């Protein structure tokens, strides 16, 4: 609820995707991966490339920027296809529950 996403949020959503990102986080990717700040997703049956940030297709993922890549791709994976629904749910939740009462809890406690 209005908290930044963490890599661990993916663990139960998509274990294989989560493990891949953990590997990237814990290993030197300098010579092993050829990643850019893009993802390929299926939209109405067609594969399209989506940039995770401005000019992402021309930005290589390196040791120095892999933390940013992990944050952006985690956000994309969690939000893909559900942004509007999630925003509506959160707005409705905060119409019923004052956000000051919720802000003292972390995600695990709210679960």
Backbone as a chain_set.jsonl record, in Angstrom:
{"seq": "XXXXXXXXXXXXXXXXXXXXXXXXXXXXXXXXXXXXXXXXXXXXXXXXXXXXXXXXXXXXXXXXXXXXXXXXXXXXXXXXXXXXXXXXXXXXXXXXXXXXXXXXXXXXXXX", "coords": {"N": [[0.83, -1.187, 0.0], [1.072, 1.751, -1.169], [3.823, 1.593, -0.923], [7.266, 1.261, -1.84], [8.217, -1.275, -4.198], [9.796, -4.383, -3.402], [12.42, -6.686, -4.136], [11.939, -9.123, -2.894], [9.179, -9.216, -2.893], [8.46, -10.478, -5.192], [8.877, -13.172, -4.845], [6.775, -14.989, -4.152], [5.017, -14.506, -6.145], [6.207, -15.063, -8.636], [8.319, -17.387, -8.707], [10.491, -18.404, -10.272], [11.247, -16.19, -11.852], [11.936, -14.457, -9.804], [14.169, -15.865, -8.692], [15.946, -15.635, -10.833], [16.458, -12.882, -10.841], [17.626, -12.609, -8.33], [19.963, -14.024, -8.781], [21.2, -12.319, -10.652], [21.568, -10.096, -9.007], [23.375, -11.085, -7.08], [25.65, -11.863, -8.455], [28.489, -11.192, -10.606], [27.789, -9.601, -13.5], [29.105, -8.676, -15.665], [30.464, -9.939, -17.896], [28.748, -11.963, -18.548], [25.994, -11.591, -19.187], [23.825, -10.08, -21.59], [22.08, -7.659, -21.24], [19.511, -5.174, -21.563], [17.71, -2.204, -20.614], [15.024, -3.14, -21.055], [11.975, -4.989, -21.643], [10.354, -7.853, -22.968], [7.085, -8.229, -23.86], [3.857, -9.755, -24.13], [1.26, -8.429, -25.974], [-1.992, -8.385, -26.736], [-1.616, -10.768, -28.178], [0.684, -10.284, -29.632], [4.225, -9.953, -29.602], [5.953, -7.419, -27.965], [8.454, -4.939, -27.458], [9.247, -3.318, -24.51], [10.374, -0.402, -22.986], [12.046, 0.011, -19.935], [12.884, 2.335, -18.895], [13.507, 5.691, -20.034], [14.94, 5.613, -23.21], [15.803, 3.023, -22.804], [16.374, 0.805, -24.416], [18.824, 1.309, -25.435], [20.508, 1.262, -23.343], [22.771, -0.493, -21.596], [22.724, -3.067, -19.117], [24.719, -2.998, -16.336], [27.27, -3.712, -13.877], [27.256, -1.45, -12.271], [24.734, -0.299, -12.633], [22.871, -2.275, -12.185], [21.289, -2.545, -9.913], [19.333, -0.573, -10.204], [18.119, -1.603, -12.513], [17.053, -4.023, -11.511], [15.205, -2.989, -9.664], [13.445, -1.6, -11.412], [12.539, -3.632, -13.163], [11.348, -5.344, -11.381], [9.235, -3.752, -10.447], [7.844, -3.494, -12.892], [7.137, -6.206, -13.364], [5.45, -6.796, -11.201], [3.416, -4.91, -11.517], [2.428, -5.266, -14.116], [-0.32, -5.341, -16.182], [-2.094, -4.961, -14.074], [-2.249, -2.442, -13.007], [-4.282, -0.395, -13.046], [-6.376, -1.722, -11.709], [-5.211, -2.248, -9.217], [-4.675, 0.34, -8.279], [-7.302, 1.304, -8.038], [-8.268, -0.424, -6.049], [-6.608, 0.3, -3.878], [-7.318, 3.011, -3.568], [-10.026, 2.679, -2.833], [-9.675, 1.216, -0.46], [-8.403, 3.116, 1.171], [-10.452, 4.909, 1.412], [-12.006, 3.771, 3.263], [-10.341, 3.059, 5.406], [-8.285, 5.027, 7.38], [-5.282, 6.366, 6.2], [-3.246, 6.968, 7.996], [-3.447, 5.105, 10.026], [-2.651, 2.763, 8.833], [-0.058, 3.207, 8.024], [1.767, 2.59, 10.033], [2.324, -0.061, 9.912], [4.216, -2.735, 8.38], [4.545, -4.454, 5.167], [4.412, -7.262, 5.624], [3.087, -7.431, 8.074], [0.609, -6.388, 7.416], [-0.306, -8.304, 5.712]], "CA": [[0.0, 0.0, 0.0], [1.877, 2.947, -1.384], [5.202, 1.317, -0.527], [8.04, 0.81, -3.004], [8.316, -2.723, -4.315], [11.078, -4.997, -3.078], [12.668, -7.92, -4.868], [11.301, -10.226, -2.177], [7.755, -9.233, -3.232], [8.276, -11.374, -6.338], [9.143, -14.564, -4.502], [5.568, -15.815, -4.189], [4.309, -14.21, -7.385], [6.871, -15.752, -9.743], [9.551, -17.901, -8.084], [11.574, -18.524, -11.259], [11.653, -14.822, -12.169], [12.595, -13.994, -8.587], [15.487, -16.497, -8.607], [16.788, -15.042, -11.88], [16.89, -11.558, -10.387], [18.554, -12.819, -7.208], [21.246, -14.4, -9.389], [21.779, -11.08, -11.2], [21.963, -9.265, -7.867], [24.486, -11.657, -6.318], [26.774, -12.248, -9.307], [29.051, -10.212, -11.526], [27.164, -9.849, -14.8], [29.868, -7.934, -16.659], [30.75, -10.692, -19.116], [27.86, -13.107, -18.725], [24.662, -11.277, -19.697], [23.691, -8.957, -22.509], [20.761, -7.122, -20.907], [19.231, -3.751, -21.657], [16.58, -1.801, -19.78], [13.798, -3.435, -21.799], [11.338, -6.285, -21.441], [9.487, -8.271, -24.055], [5.814, -8.662, -23.31], [2.824, -10.065, -25.104], [0.128, -7.523, -25.939], [-2.982, -8.823, -27.724], [-1.069, -11.841, -28.998], [1.912, -9.882, -30.318], [5.349, -9.616, -28.735], [6.431, -6.049, -28.1], [9.531, -4.571, -26.541], [8.892, -2.16, -23.702], [11.517, 0.16, -22.275], [11.819, 0.2, -18.501], [13.184, 3.738, -18.658], [13.741, 6.417, -21.275], [16.065, 5.123, -24.008], [16.239, 1.779, -22.181], [16.896, -0.156, -25.396], [20.217, 1.657, -25.703], [21.213, 1.314, -22.061], [23.187, -1.814, -21.136], [22.738, -3.319, -17.674], [26.094, -3.215, -15.894], [27.401, -3.873, -12.426], [26.95, -0.195, -11.579], [23.321, 0.08, -12.716], [21.993, -3.436, -12.082], [20.324, -2.32, -8.833], [18.236, 0.159, -10.84], [17.45, -2.554, -13.401], [16.262, -4.941, -10.672], [14.067, -2.227, -9.136], [12.505, -1.299, -12.493], [11.916, -4.846, -13.695], [10.47, -5.827, -10.306], [8.036, -2.915, -10.525], [7.13, -3.89, -14.109], [6.571, -7.556, -13.218], [4.352, -6.767, -10.244], [2.33, -4.064, -11.988], [1.949, -5.507, -15.484], [-1.693, -5.76, -16.335], [-2.962, -4.765, -12.911], [-2.039, -1.112, -12.441], [-5.548, 0.296, -12.794], [-7.123, -2.447, -10.693], [-4.546, -2.052, -7.929], [-4.903, 1.724, -7.857], [-8.698, 1.393, -7.595], [-8.361, -1.124, -4.775], [-5.954, 1.11, -2.847], [-8.173, 4.178, -3.318], [-11.185, 2.208, -2.067], [-9.218, 0.841, 0.876], [-8.144, 4.321, 1.951], [-11.716, 5.582, 1.69], [-12.566, 3.115, 4.446], [-9.344, 3.042, 6.48], [-7.41, 6.197, 7.365], [-3.906, 5.958, 5.869], [-2.373, 7.115, 9.173], [-3.501, 3.869, 10.807], [-1.974, 1.714, 8.079], [1.351, 3.549, 7.816], [2.621, 2.068, 11.104], [2.564, -1.482, 9.64], [4.931, -3.075, 7.154], [3.768, -5.321, 4.271], [4.162, -8.571, 6.238], [2.083, -7.287, 9.123], [-0.681, -6.176, 6.761], [-0.707, -9.541, 5.053]], "C": [[0.869, 1.244, 0.0], [3.299, 2.799, -0.855], [5.978, 0.93, -1.779], [8.128, -0.713, -3.012], [9.723, -3.184, -3.95], [11.206, -6.282, -3.88], [11.953, -9.094, -4.211], [9.792, -10.307, -2.442], [7.458, -10.198, -4.376], [8.331, -12.851, -5.979], [7.91, -15.452, -4.613], [4.743, -15.595, -5.448], [4.868, -15.017, -8.554], [8.251, -16.198, -9.269], [10.72, -17.945, -9.058], [12.127, -17.143, -11.633], [12.434, -14.227, -10.998], [14.021, -14.557, -8.49], [16.458, -15.928, -9.65], [17.323, -13.681, -11.445], [17.838, -11.645, -9.196], [19.936, -13.175, -7.759], [21.947, -13.161, -9.947], [22.318, -10.213, -10.069], [23.25, -9.771, -7.217], [25.725, -11.989, -7.141], [27.236, -11.098, -10.18], [28.521, -10.531, -12.919], [27.939, -9.215, -15.954], [30.052, -8.699, -17.966], [29.703, -11.753, -19.436], [26.509, -12.794, -19.363], [24.689, -10.061, -20.612], [22.289, -8.384, -22.342], [20.704, -5.629, -21.18], [18.026, -3.463, -20.765], [15.277, -1.924, -20.569], [13.244, -4.779, -21.346], [10.525, -6.586, -22.693], [8.21, -8.789, -23.428], [4.815, -8.911, -24.43], [1.645, -9.127, -24.901], [-0.805, -7.906, -27.081], [-2.392, -9.83, -28.705], [0.201, -11.505, -29.752], [2.992, -9.54, -29.303], [5.812, -8.198, -29.02], [7.536, -5.805, -27.077], [9.128, -3.291, -25.824], [10.114, -1.689, -22.938], [11.15, 0.395, -20.814], [12.135, 1.629, -18.066], [13.444, 4.387, -20.009], [15.037, 5.941, -21.924], [16.648, 3.825, -23.449], [16.82, 0.771, -23.15], [18.354, 0.111, -25.726], [21.067, 1.714, -24.439], [21.507, -0.109, -21.582], [23.109, -1.907, -19.617], [24.17, -3.702, -17.302], [26.111, -3.457, -14.387], [26.984, -2.601, -11.689], [25.479, 0.175, -11.624], [22.358, -1.104, -12.549], [20.98, -3.308, -10.937], [19.1, -1.584, -9.384], [17.43, -0.765, -11.754], [16.538, -3.489, -12.595], [15.035, -4.231, -10.113], [13.011, -1.992, -10.217], [11.802, -2.549, -13.012], [11.02, -5.502, -12.645], [9.153, -5.066, -10.339], [7.202, -3.319, -11.741], [6.429, -5.233, -13.907], [5.371, -7.565, -12.27], [3.152, -6.003, -10.813], [1.732, -4.473, -13.328], [0.521, -6.049, -15.475], [-2.625, -5.473, -15.174], [-2.869, -3.369, -12.315], [-3.367, -0.446, -12.093], [-6.349, -0.393, -11.689], [-6.528, -2.217, -9.305], [-4.781, -0.641, -7.412], [-6.336, 1.911, -7.361], [-8.885, 0.734, -6.24], [-7.769, -0.288, -3.649], [-6.786, 2.345, -2.527], [-9.387, 3.786, -2.471], [-10.823, 1.857, -0.634], [-9.041, 2.081, 1.745], [-9.384, 5.185, 2.143], [-12.334, 5.031, 2.983], [-11.623, 3.215, 5.64], [-8.427, 4.256, 6.325], [-5.96, 5.745, 7.154], [-2.947, 6.102, 7.05], [-2.34, 5.846, 10.014], [-2.709, 2.748, 10.136], [-0.475, 1.958, 8.008], [2.28, 3.005, 8.892], [2.979, 0.602, 10.886], [3.421, -1.656, 8.397], [4.091, -4.086, 6.364], [3.45, -6.675, 4.898], [3.092, -8.505, 7.307], [0.689, -7.07, 8.536], [-1.209, -7.43, 6.095], [-1.53, -10.373, 5.984]], "O": [[1.331, 1.71, 1.041], [3.903, 3.768, -0.395], [5.41, 0.33, -2.692], [8.115, -1.353, -1.96], [10.705, -2.471, -4.16], [10.204, -6.89, -4.256], [11.422, -9.964, -4.901], [9.19, -11.361, -2.236], [6.333, -10.679, -4.511], [7.868, -13.691, -6.751], [8.004, -16.568, -5.126], [3.874, -16.402, -5.778], [4.12, -15.579, -9.353], [9.232, -15.468, -9.415], [11.833, -17.56, -8.699], [13.342, -16.96, -11.716], [13.462, -13.577, -11.188], [14.968, -13.813, -8.236], [17.646, -15.761, -9.375], [18.494, -13.367, -11.655], [18.756, -10.835, -9.075], [20.953, -12.687, -7.265], [23.146, -12.976, -9.739], [23.413, -9.66, -10.175], [24.115, -8.977, -6.847], [26.753, -12.362, -6.575], [26.488, -10.161, -10.458], [28.777, -11.61, -13.453], [27.474, -9.222, -17.094], [29.813, -8.145, -19.039], [29.768, -12.379, -20.493], [25.933, -13.66, -20.022], [25.48, -9.137, -20.422], [21.418, -8.591, -23.186], [21.697, -4.914, -21.049], [17.403, -4.381, -20.231], [14.533, -0.958, -20.73], [13.948, -5.593, -20.749], [10.068, -5.676, -23.385], [8.238, -9.675, -22.574], [4.918, -8.351, -25.522], [1.095, -9.033, -23.804], [-0.452, -7.769, -28.253], [-2.637, -9.757, -29.909], [0.746, -12.362, -30.447], [2.72, -8.919, -28.276], [6.036, -7.824, -30.171], [7.548, -6.383, -25.991], [8.721, -2.312, -26.449], [10.809, -2.489, -22.312], [10.077, 0.911, -20.504], [11.706, 2.074, -17.001], [13.584, 3.694, -21.016], [16.085, 5.874, -21.282], [17.839, 3.558, -23.601], [17.667, -0.036, -22.768], [19.045, -0.767, -26.242], [22.212, 2.165, -24.472], [20.593, -0.843, -21.207], [23.394, -0.938, -18.914], [24.752, -4.616, -17.885], [25.075, -3.407, -13.723], [26.419, -2.675, -10.598], [25.005, 0.894, -10.744], [21.154, -0.948, -12.751], [19.91, -3.915, -10.999], [17.964, -1.935, -9.063], [16.201, -0.713, -11.764], [15.385, -3.711, -12.966], [13.945, -4.802, -10.088], [11.818, -2.166, -9.967], [10.599, -2.523, -13.272], [10.034, -6.15, -12.995], [8.08, -5.665, -10.266], [5.985, -3.471, -11.633], [5.254, -5.376, -14.245], [4.389, -8.265, -12.516], [2.006, -6.404, -10.612], [0.618, -4.057, -13.645], [0.214, -7.065, -14.851], [-3.827, -5.716, -15.275], [-3.368, -3.141, -11.213], [-3.553, 0.016, -10.967], [-6.932, 0.274, -10.834], [-7.259, -2.015, -8.335], [-5.058, -0.453, -6.228], [-6.559, 2.604, -6.368], [-9.581, 1.268, -5.377], [-8.367, -0.179, -2.578], [-6.949, 2.698, -1.359], [-9.731, 4.476, -1.511], [-11.569, 2.162, 0.296], [-9.465, 2.109, 2.901], [-9.368, 6.105, 2.96], [-13.073, 5.718, 3.688], [-12.07, 3.433, 6.766], [-7.861, 4.479, 5.255], [-5.475, 4.85, 7.846], [-1.927, 5.414, 7.092], [-1.326, 5.54, 10.643], [-2.161, 1.881, 10.816], [0.302, 1.005, 7.94], [3.492, 2.964, 8.676], [3.839, 0.066, 11.586], [3.37, -0.842, 7.476], [3.043, -4.524, 6.838], [2.344, -7.189, 4.729], [2.279, -9.42, 7.434], [-0.302, -7.524, 9.109], [-2.418, -7.597, 5.934], [-1.968, -11.462, 5.615]]}, "num_chains": 1, "name": "protein.A"}
